[in-house]
Amino acid sequence: MIQEERVLVVSAHAADYVWRSGGTIAKYRKAGAEVSVVVLSCGVRGESNDLWKQQDQTSEQVEEIRTGETTKAASILGIQDFEMWHGQDYPILLDTAMEERLIRKIREFRPTIVISHDKKDVLNFDHNNVSDFVWRCCIMANSKGVLINGTSPTKQMRIYGFEPHQTELSGYIPAILIDITDTYEQKMEAMNCFKAQGHLIQYYSNRCEMRGNHARRWSGSQECRYAKDKSPVKVVCLSYGERGESNPVWKKDPNIGEEAVKKIKEEEARTAAAILGANIDFLDFGDHPMSSSQEKIMKLAELIMDFQPTILLTHMNTDILNPDHAIASNIALSALRCAHGFGTLPGHMPCKHVDVFMFEPAQPDIQGFRPDTYIDITDVIEIRDKAMEAVASQFYLPAFYKERASYRGGLARRHAERNEIKYAESYIRMNPYIDKEFC
């Protein structure tokens, strides 16, 4: 529940937290969450150019003005726990004393969520340094061996990086969008406090509108809400894997023939699907090599339209060790795109929004697979094991994937600090997460 969250926001300069997360902060405060904001510096040297254009300006005067602006903005956003640390900026000084101070703050506030700068901002090195600083302090706050009098280690918190000023140059790809429609006016009022950076007010207003458009399109909902449970599951096999995924069968009988192998693979897959409680279809596109065509894409698009999925699981769209997987992914994504259109298959109902997740390849390290989603499968691991064992033509893989599930379970257990997780499966989310609060 959002009201149970404790959100710590660490801002490099006086206005950063307002430009980049003011609407989110106001939303969480409005819902009853505890929010604490730490501003490391006023941005006297590098974030106050308009003030320095004034004749006879001094650092002391700029600091006073900036402090007044950010204090007023914090009040508008409903922030009651607000700290100004008045450090130097350009460059921002983050020494061991500052490090210990933030670790103490983390341990005393005990956040469930930490928000700060993202790890790369090509035009502002202060932001990069603060991102690394906050990350390190969170890790040390969790560590029992980091001894600070009067404090105890925290549990693992969720850490989010807000959007940099130059998104594209910084290579920023948002994974989460928060709907701030109901607190947008509060954010605008808070942004208007910063006369020292008045040129940014319209810029960040436009950015909010742009992200709102993205959220509406990606979520398929004007309210950016999504919830679904106890859904039916359909598995679509683009091929039987008769040529490249059935080596033991061919070794046993080199003269068996592809059609006979297809029958074996289909029987195995149907048995596994029944164990998992899923429906299954076969499209017989061939494998090793698999190829794409308009006909194949539209055949899958029709099936997608008929099923109307809310979630689609498929392969990564790059798989250097198995080109069939990458082609299958591209067929699936192309078909999904077509399934959204009214004119692609007239007479069929187009799909609404579908969340897409790409599952883990066999060799994740070589593939650059960096999962952002873990599903706890501890309570169904025995069912999954039984389903894998049904695929006798690849008898060597169940043990491999059982070990992988245990490994991912260990990582999920550590990330979530939930000791009950023993086994997990991991995915990369293709669509950004969109809702009215952090997941």
C-alpha positions as CSV (number, residue, x, y, z in Angstrom):
1,M,0.0,0.0,0.0
2,I,1.3,3.4,-0.9
3,Q,0.6,4.9,2.5
4,E,2.9,2.3,4.1
5,E,5.9,3.5,2.0
6,R,8.8,5.5,3.4
7,V,10.4,7.5,0.5
8,L,13.8,9.1,0.7
9,V,14.7,11.6,-2.1
10,V,18.3,12.8,-2.4
11,S,18.7,15.8,-4.6
12,A,22.1,17.2,-5.8
13,H,20.8,20.7,-6.1
14,A,18.0,22.9,-4.8
15,A,15.5,22.3,-7.6
16,D,16.4,18.8,-9.0
17,Y,13.9,16.9,-6.9
18,V,11.1,19.2,-8.0
19,W,11.8,19.2,-11.7
20,R,12.2,15.4,-11.8
21,S,10.0,13.9,-9.1
22,G,7.8,16.7,-7.7
23,G,4.6,15.1,-8.9
24,T,5.5,11.7,-7.5
25,I,6.5,13.2,-4.1
26,A,3.2,15.1,-3.9
27,K,1.3,11.9,-4.9
28,Y,2.9,9.9,-2.1
29,R,2.5,12.6,0.5
30,K,-1.2,13.0,-0.5
31,A,-1.7,9.2,-0.1
32,G,-0.2,9.3,3.4
33,A,3.4,8.0,2.7
34,E,6.3,9.3,4.7
35,V,8.6,11.3,2.5
36,S,12.0,12.8,3.4
37,V,14.0,15.0,1.1
38,V,17.7,15.7,1.4
39,V,19.1,18.6,-0.7
40,L,22.9,18.2,-0.8
41,S,23.6,21.7,-2.1
42,C,21.8,24.9,-3.1
43,G,23.4,24.9,-6.5
44,V,25.0,28.3,-5.9
45,R,27.9,27.9,-8.3
46,G,26.4,25.9,-11.2
47,E,22.6,26.0,-11.0
48,S,21.9,29.8,-10.4
49,N,23.1,31.5,-13.6
50,D,20.1,33.9,-13.8
51,L,21.0,35.2,-10.3
52,W,24.6,35.7,-11.1
53,K,23.6,38.0,-14.0
54,Q,22.5,40.5,-11.4
55,Q,24.9,43.3,-10.5
56,D,26.9,43.0,-7.2
57,Q,25.6,39.4,-6.6
58,T,27.3,37.4,-3.9
59,S,27.4,33.7,-3.0
60,E,25.7,34.4,0.3
61,Q,22.8,36.2,-1.4
62,V,22.4,33.4,-4.0
63,E,22.4,30.8,-1.2
64,E,19.7,32.6,0.7
65,I,17.5,33.0,-2.4
66,R,17.9,29.4,-3.4
67,T,17.2,28.2,0.1
68,G,14.0,30.2,0.2
69,E,12.9,28.9,-3.2
70,T,13.4,25.2,-2.4
71,T,11.9,25.5,1.1
72,K,8.7,27.1,-0.3
73,A,8.6,24.4,-3.1
74,A,8.9,21.6,-0.5
75,S,6.1,23.0,1.5
76,I,3.8,23.1,-1.6
77,L,4.6,19.4,-2.2
78,G,3.6,18.6,1.3
79,I,7.1,17.7,2.4
80,Q,7.5,17.9,6.2
81,D,10.8,16.1,6.6
82,F,13.1,18.4,4.6
83,E,16.9,18.9,5.0
84,M,19.3,21.4,3.4
85,W,22.9,20.3,3.8
86,H,24.4,23.4,2.1
87,G,27.3,21.6,0.5
88,Q,29.4,23.0,-2.4
89,D,28.4,22.3,-6.0
90,Y,30.3,22.3,-9.3
91,P,31.9,20.2,-8.2
92,I,29.8,18.7,-5.5
93,L,31.9,17.7,-2.6
94,L,31.0,14.2,-1.2
95,D,33.6,13.4,1.4
96,T,33.6,10.6,4.1
97,A,31.9,12.9,6.5
98,M,29.0,13.5,4.0
99,E,29.0,9.7,3.4
100,E,28.6,8.9,7.1
101,R,25.9,11.5,7.4
102,L,23.8,10.0,4.6
103,I,24.2,6.5,5.9
104,R,23.0,7.7,9.3
105,K,20.1,9.4,7.6
106,I,19.2,6.2,5.7
107,R,19.4,4.1,8.9
108,E,17.3,6.6,10.9
109,F,14.6,7.2,8.3
110,R,14.6,3.5,7.2
111,P,13.2,4.1,3.7
112,T,11.4,1.4,1.6
113,I,12.1,3.5,-1.5
114,V,15.1,5.7,-2.4
115,I,14.9,8.2,-5.3
116,S,17.9,10.1,-6.7
117,H,19.7,10.9,-9.9
118,D,20.1,8.2,-12.5
119,K,23.5,6.7,-13.1
120,K,24.3,8.7,-16.2
121,D,23.8,12.4,-16.9
122,V,26.2,13.5,-19.7
123,L,25.8,17.2,-19.1
124,N,25.9,17.3,-15.3
125,F,28.8,15.5,-13.5
126,D,27.3,16.5,-10.1
127,H,24.3,14.4,-10.8
128,N,26.5,11.4,-11.8
129,N,28.5,11.7,-8.6
130,V,25.4,11.9,-6.5
131,S,23.9,8.9,-8.1
132,D,27.0,6.8,-7.3
133,F,27.2,8.4,-3.8
134,V,23.6,7.5,-3.0
135,W,24.0,3.9,-4.3
136,R,27.1,3.4,-2.2
137,C,25.5,4.8,0.9
138,C,22.5,2.6,0.5
139,I,24.7,-0.5,0.2
140,M,26.7,0.5,3.3
141,A,23.5,1.3,5.2
142,N,22.5,-2.3,4.7
143,S,25.8,-3.7,5.8
144,K,26.2,-4.9,9.4
145,G,29.9,-4.3,9.3
146,V,29.5,-0.6,8.7
147,L,29.4,0.6,12.3
148,I,27.9,4.0,13.1
149,N,27.0,4.8,16.7
150,G,23.3,4.7,17.5
151,T,22.2,3.1,14.2
152,S,21.4,-0.4,13.0
153,P,21.5,-1.8,9.4
154,T,18.6,-1.3,7.1
155,K,16.9,-3.8,4.9
156,Q,17.2,-3.7,1.1
157,M,15.2,-0.8,-0.3
158,R,14.1,-0.2,-3.8
159,I,16.2,2.4,-5.6
160,Y,15.0,4.5,-8.6
161,G,16.8,7.0,-10.7
162,F,14.8,10.0,-12.1
163,E,15.0,11.3,-15.6
164,P,18.1,13.4,-16.6
165,H,17.7,16.8,-18.4
166,Q,19.1,15.5,-21.7
167,T,17.3,12.1,-21.9
168,E,18.5,10.9,-25.3
169,L,22.1,12.0,-25.0
170,S,22.3,10.3,-21.6
171,G,20.9,7.0,-23.0
172,Y,18.1,7.1,-20.5
173,I,15.4,4.5,-21.1
174,P,12.5,4.7,-18.6
175,A,11.4,1.5,-17.0
176,I,8.7,3.1,-14.8
177,L,6.3,5.9,-15.4
178,I,4.2,7.3,-12.6
179,D,0.9,8.9,-13.4
180,I,0.9,12.4,-11.7
181,T,-2.2,13.7,-13.2
182,D,-3.8,14.3,-9.9
183,T,-0.8,16.2,-8.5
184,Y,0.4,18.0,-11.7
185,E,-0.9,21.4,-10.5
186,Q,1.0,21.0,-7.3
187,K,4.2,20.3,-9.2
188,M,3.6,23.3,-11.4
189,E,3.2,25.5,-8.4
190,A,6.3,24.2,-6.8
191,M,8.3,24.6,-10.0
192,N,7.2,28.2,-10.3
193,C,9.0,28.9,-7.0
194,F,12.4,28.7,-8.8
195,K,12.9,32.1,-10.4
196,A,16.6,31.4,-10.5
197,Q,15.9,28.8,-13.1
198,G,12.8,30.2,-14.7
199,H,13.8,28.9,-18.1
200,L,13.3,25.3,-17.0
201,I,9.7,25.6,-15.8
202,Q,8.1,25.3,-19.3
203,Y,10.7,22.7,-20.3
204,Y,9.7,20.3,-17.4
205,S,6.0,21.1,-17.9
206,N,6.4,19.9,-21.5
207,R,8.3,16.9,-20.4
208,C,5.4,15.9,-18.1
209,E,3.0,16.2,-20.9
210,M,5.2,14.1,-23.2
211,R,5.6,11.3,-20.6
212,G,1.8,11.4,-20.0
213,N,1.3,10.8,-23.7
214,H,3.7,7.9,-23.6
215,A,2.0,6.4,-20.5
216,R,-1.4,6.6,-22.2
217,R,-0.2,4.9,-25.3
218,W,1.9,2.2,-23.5
219,S,-0.7,1.4,-20.9
220,G,-3.7,1.4,-23.2
221,S,-5.6,3.2,-20.5
222,Q,-6.5,6.9,-20.0
223,E,-6.1,6.3,-16.3
224,C,-2.8,4.4,-16.6
225,R,-4.2,1.6,-14.4
226,Y,-3.6,-2.2,-15.0
227,A,-4.6,-5.2,-12.9
228,K,-5.3,-8.7,-13.8
229,D,-5.4,-12.0,-11.9
230,K,-6.3,-15.7,-12.5
231,S,-5.8,-15.3,-16.3
232,P,-6.0,-18.1,-18.9
233,V,-2.7,-19.0,-20.5
234,K,-2.1,-19.9,-24.1
235,V,1.2,-21.3,-25.4
236,V,2.0,-20.9,-29.1
237,C,4.9,-23.0,-30.5
238,L,6.1,-21.4,-33.7
239,S,7.9,-24.7,-34.6
240,Y,8.2,-28.2,-33.1
241,G,12.0,-27.9,-32.9
242,E,12.1,-31.0,-35.1
243,R,15.5,-30.2,-36.6
244,G,17.6,-28.3,-34.1
245,E,16.0,-29.1,-30.7
246,S,15.7,-32.9,-30.9
247,N,19.3,-34.2,-31.1
248,P,18.8,-37.3,-28.9
249,V,15.9,-38.4,-31.1
250,W,18.0,-38.1,-34.3
251,K,20.9,-39.8,-32.6
252,K,18.7,-42.8,-31.7
253,D,17.4,-43.1,-35.2
254,P,19.1,-41.1,-38.0
255,N,16.4,-42.2,-40.5
256,I,13.4,-41.3,-38.4
257,G,12.3,-38.3,-40.6
258,E,11.1,-34.9,-39.7
259,E,7.4,-35.7,-39.6
260,A,7.9,-38.5,-37.0
261,V,10.0,-36.1,-34.9
262,K,7.3,-33.5,-35.0
263,K,4.8,-36.1,-33.6
264,I,7.2,-36.9,-30.7
265,K,7.8,-33.2,-30.0
266,E,4.1,-32.3,-30.2
267,E,3.1,-35.1,-27.8
268,E,5.8,-34.0,-25.3
269,A,4.7,-30.3,-25.6
270,R,1.0,-31.2,-25.1
271,T,1.8,-33.3,-22.1
272,A,3.8,-30.4,-20.6
273,A,1.1,-27.8,-21.3
274,A,-1.5,-30.0,-19.7
275,I,0.7,-30.3,-16.6
276,L,1.0,-26.5,-16.5
277,G,-2.7,-25.9,-17.1
278,A,-2.1,-24.1,-20.4
279,N,-3.7,-24.3,-23.8
280,I,-1.3,-24.9,-26.7
281,D,-1.2,-24.3,-30.4
282,F,1.4,-25.2,-33.1
283,L,2.1,-23.1,-36.1
284,D,4.8,-25.3,-37.7
285,F,7.0,-22.5,-39.1
286,G,10.0,-24.8,-39.2
287,D,13.3,-24.4,-37.3
288,H,17.0,-24.3,-37.8
289,P,16.7,-22.1,-39.6
290,M,13.4,-20.4,-38.8
291,S,12.4,-17.7,-41.2
292,S,9.9,-14.8,-41.0
293,S,7.4,-13.8,-43.6
294,Q,4.3,-11.6,-43.8
295,E,2.1,-14.7,-44.0
296,K,3.6,-16.1,-40.8
297,I,3.3,-12.8,-39.0
298,M,-0.3,-12.4,-39.9
299,K,-1.1,-16.0,-38.9
300,L,0.2,-15.3,-35.4
301,A,-1.5,-11.8,-35.4
302,E,-4.8,-13.5,-36.0
303,L,-4.3,-15.9,-33.2
304,I,-3.3,-13.0,-30.9
305,M,-6.4,-11.1,-31.8
306,D,-8.6,-14.1,-31.1
307,F,-7.0,-14.7,-27.7
308,Q,-6.8,-11.0,-26.6
309,P,-3.8,-11.4,-24.3
310,T,-2.9,-8.8,-21.6
311,I,0.7,-10.3,-21.2
312,L,3.0,-11.7,-23.9
313,L,6.1,-13.7,-23.0
314,T,8.7,-14.4,-25.7
315,H,12.4,-14.7,-26.4
316,M,14.9,-11.9,-26.3
317,N,15.1,-10.1,-29.6
318,T,18.8,-10.8,-29.8
319,D,20.2,-14.3,-29.1
320,I,23.6,-14.9,-30.6
321,L,23.7,-18.6,-29.7
322,N,20.3,-19.4,-31.2
323,P,19.2,-17.2,-34.1
324,D,15.8,-19.0,-34.2
325,H,15.0,-17.4,-30.8
326,A,15.7,-13.9,-32.1
327,I,13.6,-14.5,-35.2
328,A,10.7,-15.9,-33.1
329,S,10.8,-12.8,-30.9
330,N,10.7,-10.5,-34.0
331,I,7.8,-12.5,-35.4
332,A,5.9,-12.2,-32.1
333,L,6.6,-8.5,-31.7
334,S,5.6,-7.8,-35.4
335,A,2.5,-9.9,-35.0
336,L,1.6,-8.0,-31.8
337,R,2.0,-4.7,-33.6
338,C,-0.3,-5.9,-36.3
339,A,-2.8,-7.2,-33.8
340,H,-3.2,-3.6,-32.5
341,G,-4.4,-2.3,-35.8
342,F,-8.0,-2.1,-37.1
343,G,-7.0,-2.4,-40.7
344,T,-4.6,-5.3,-40.5
345,L,-7.3,-8.0,-40.2
346,P,-10.7,-6.4,-40.7
347,G,-13.4,-8.3,-38.9
348,H,-11.1,-9.2,-36.0
349,M,-11.1,-7.2,-32.8
350,P,-7.7,-5.4,-32.3
351,C,-5.9,-6.0,-29.0
352,K,-5.7,-3.4,-26.3
353,H,-2.5,-2.8,-24.4
354,V,-0.3,-5.9,-23.9
355,D,2.7,-6.0,-21.5
356,V,5.7,-7.8,-23.1
357,F,8.3,-9.7,-21.2
358,M,11.4,-11.4,-22.7
359,F,12.5,-14.6,-20.9
360,E,16.0,-15.6,-20.0
361,P,18.2,-17.2,-22.7
362,A,20.3,-20.3,-22.0
363,Q,23.5,-18.3,-21.8
364,P,22.4,-15.0,-20.2
365,D,25.9,-13.6,-19.5
366,I,27.1,-13.9,-23.1
367,Q,23.8,-12.4,-24.3
368,G,23.9,-9.3,-22.1
369,F,20.7,-10.4,-20.3
370,R,20.0,-8.0,-17.4
371,P,16.7,-9.0,-15.8
372,D,14.5,-6.4,-14.3
373,T,11.6,-8.7,-13.3
374,Y,11.7,-11.8,-11.1
375,I,8.7,-14.1,-10.7
376,D,8.7,-16.2,-7.5
377,I,7.8,-19.8,-8.6
378,T,8.6,-21.6,-5.3
379,D,5.0,-22.8,-4.9
380,V,4.9,-24.3,-8.4
381,I,8.4,-25.6,-8.8
382,E,7.3,-29.2,-8.6
383,I,4.7,-28.6,-11.4
384,R,7.4,-27.0,-13.5
385,D,9.8,-29.8,-12.9
386,K,7.2,-32.4,-13.9
387,A,6.4,-30.4,-17.1
388,M,10.1,-30.2,-18.1
389,E,10.6,-33.9,-17.5
390,A,7.8,-34.5,-20.0
391,V,10.1,-33.2,-22.7
392,A,12.2,-36.4,-22.9
393,S,13.8,-35.4,-26.2
394,Q,15.8,-32.8,-24.3
395,F,16.3,-34.8,-21.1
396,Y,19.6,-33.0,-20.3
397,L,17.9,-29.6,-19.7
398,P,15.6,-30.1,-16.6
399,A,18.6,-30.2,-14.2
400,F,20.1,-27.1,-15.9
401,Y,17.0,-25.1,-15.6
402,K,16.3,-26.3,-12.0
403,E,19.8,-24.9,-11.1
404,R,18.9,-21.7,-12.9
405,A,15.7,-21.3,-11.0
406,S,17.5,-21.9,-7.7
407,Y,20.1,-19.3,-8.7
408,R,17.5,-16.7,-9.7
409,G,15.6,-17.5,-6.5
410,G,18.7,-16.6,-4.5
411,L,19.0,-13.3,-6.3
412,A,15.3,-12.6,-5.8
413,R,15.5,-13.5,-2.2
414,R,18.3,-11.0,-1.7
415,H,16.7,-8.2,-3.7
416,A,13.4,-8.6,-2.0
417,E,14.6,-9.8,1.4
418,R,12.0,-12.5,1.4
419,N,13.4,-15.7,2.7
420,E,10.5,-17.7,1.5
421,I,11.6,-17.4,-2.1
422,K,13.5,-20.5,-3.2
423,Y,13.0,-20.5,-6.9
424,A,12.4,-17.8,-9.5
425,E,12.3,-17.1,-13.2
426,S,13.6,-13.8,-14.6
427,Y,12.6,-11.6,-17.4
428,I,13.3,-8.3,-19.1
429,R,10.3,-6.0,-19.3
430,M,9.9,-4.4,-22.7
431,N,7.2,-2.0,-21.8
432,P,7.9,0.5,-19.0
433,Y,5.9,0.0,-15.8
434,I,3.1,2.6,-15.6
435,D,0.9,3.2,-12.6
436,K,0.0,5.7,-9.9
437,E,2.7,4.5,-7.6
438,F,6.0,2.6,-7.6
439,C,5.7,-1.2,-8.0
